Amino acid sequence: IQHNMTQKQQLIIRNLQEVVGLDRLKAKTAKHELSVYWGTATTGRPHVAYFVPMSKLADYLLAGCHVTVLFADLHAYLDNMKAPWSLLNKRTNYYETVIKGMLKSIGVPLDRLKFVRGTDFELGKEYTRDVYRIAAEVTVHDAKKAGAEVVKQVASPLISGLLYPCLQALDEQYLGVDAQFGGVDQRKIFMLAEKYLVNLGYAKRIHLMNPMIPGLTGGKMSASEADSKIDLLDSAESVSAKVAGAQCSPGAAEGNGVLSFLQYVVFPLLGGTDGLAIGSSKKRYAEFQQVSEDFASGSLTAEDLKGCVADSLNRLLGPVRKEFEESSELQQLLVDAYPKDQPAKSSSGGDAGDVADRLAGIQLATIDAKLIESLSRFATQFGSQDSVPVKSGSSPRLLWTIRPSGPMHLGHLVPLIGALSMAKAGWKVTLLVSEMQAFLDRKRAPIDSLEVRGSTVKDVLSRLATGLLGDTAAAAVTVTSGLEELSYNKDYVLDMYRLVSLVTVDEAMQAGSGVLSHGEHPPLSHLLWPCLSALDAHHCRASVRLCGQDESSLSEFSSLALNRLGYPETPSYAHAQLPGLTGLSSMSLSDPDSAILALESAASL
């Protein structure tokens, strides 16, 4: 069907509650067909309210739009772990099956839609780099505010709930769309995207919002409220019974789920050119407005409306039910995706079974006492652990991390010399250049400078190791770039998302308090910073971490974090710190006069 431009625009915006960027929409549609995406987090079982966005997808296709459906599997995990990691793929498969079934039941050709899974692109290097970038832009306050209507709110929120809106904003860029479509409950997330994507050099997108349909009990229809929803696989009898018991006060439109279903689902999908026959008189209604007026006047009763809605829903759900009834494979998929007996969660919110399985698969031994004695000569252990575990068959490995937020100075030499001396004592030593942590600390190292800074520091450390130890002993020292080996590594990134779904905002803020300057409005990156520090120890296969005396809170957090992930803890030892020249407890570039740079000129020195 051919439409002129005005008709296309009207079709795109009909039945929406709000459009942000209407002028942009008009300008885009004047030049080319609009590209739109709708995303759904694969959490609880989809219900009949999903027919509301389905009807709009049909409108967009009729208007000539290019439509992408995003199965946001990673988002589902980040939303307070509504979808456990072990069930994520199965639930995504279930969502894909039933949503395609819904679209087919309303006559939408699937070959004109693009279906994408979030984890197909959200674990890639460029996307991950932008996650770090947007985290350095968005404040903790703004991230909390953005997710308030969508992410499950708890007294002590997990970091994942704050990261969720940022990923949704980035999806607009990586899906290459002009507009994002969603419920009006996502308005704050859309506004976060409007505000911050431009800071990354990306264009603002158009945001199309449909109203939220009241549930049968009067509130929002939600998968977590069983009495408020009709499942897509409910029997015809169950659908009729639930609709019959729905709230539908005579003449009242506010919070009336039955009336809303007629307006946003039944009329757009089944109204057609002949309209709908409603009530015992079988009077035909061409427009919803006529129904609303007759219900308000009493010409139509609640029973009339309920009968029409029940019949219409059973007509829409019939093909979806039939597909499942005829397939034992799909029936098993439902059982696997939503098992009745969920595994118990640990007090940290993680999957207790998953953590236990990971720990059971790791055999630990204890590091030789002589090696610990050599380490204790210049460093003091945080905490009260008597022995240091190491994976059986592994050589004990010491990790020291340098974050290149500025030039190297003599304060770095104290832990460096100590770490290198351990190579002579029999330790394997990893010197980690953590470029991304330098960036996450209020962008003290600009993102575009990280490769050069990391390469420079890595070269200096390698030369120092060889110069101070000689070639033979230096062979026990590994100099690693976090940017090259860790920050974008898929396993590392997956662990980051798992970890932010297990630790709270308060825990991460406390962990970085000794090192980071949070200020009044800390960036979201300050919550990722300690998470990366904890992950570095595991992914560098460290037995012991060497750190500064101001990192005691970070040490405690790392132990907690690795434990929740099901990984062995990495004990931390604090080295002595070289005092600053101006009275600071340690030499630091926060006061340039207190530090002696490694390349200080003779006159300046």
Buried (B, 14 or more C-beta within 10 A) or exposed (E): EEEEEEEBBEBBBEBBEBBBBEEBBEEBBEEEBBBBBBBBBBBBBBBBBBBBBBBBBBBBBBBBBBBBBBBBBBBBBBBBBBBBBEBBBBBBBBBBBBBBBBBBBBEBEEEBBBBBBBBEBBBBEEBBBBBBBBBBBBBBEBBBBBBEBBBBEEEEBBBBBBBBBBBBBBBBBBBEBBBBBBBBBBBBBBBBBBBBBEEBEBEBBBBBBBBBBBBBBBBBBBBEBEEBBBBBBBEBEEBBEBBBEBBBEEEEEEBBBBBBBBBBBBBBBBBEEEBBEBBEEEBEBBEBEBBBEBBBEEBBBBEBBBBBBBBBBBBBBEEBBEBBEEEEEBEEBBEBBBEEEEEEEBEBBBBBBBBEEBBEEEEEEEBEEEBBEBBEEBBEBBEEEEEBBBBEEEBBBBBBBBBBBBBBBBBBBBBBEBBBBBBBBBBBBBBBBBBBBBBBBBBBBEBEBBEEBBBBBBEBBBEBBBEBBEEEBBEBBBBBBBBBBBBBBEEBBBBBBBBBBBBBBEBBBBBBBBBBEEEEEBBBBBBBBBBBBBBBBBBBBBBBBBBBBBBBBBBBBBBBBBBBBBBBBBBBBBBBBBEBEEEBEBBBBEEEEBBBBBEEEEEEE
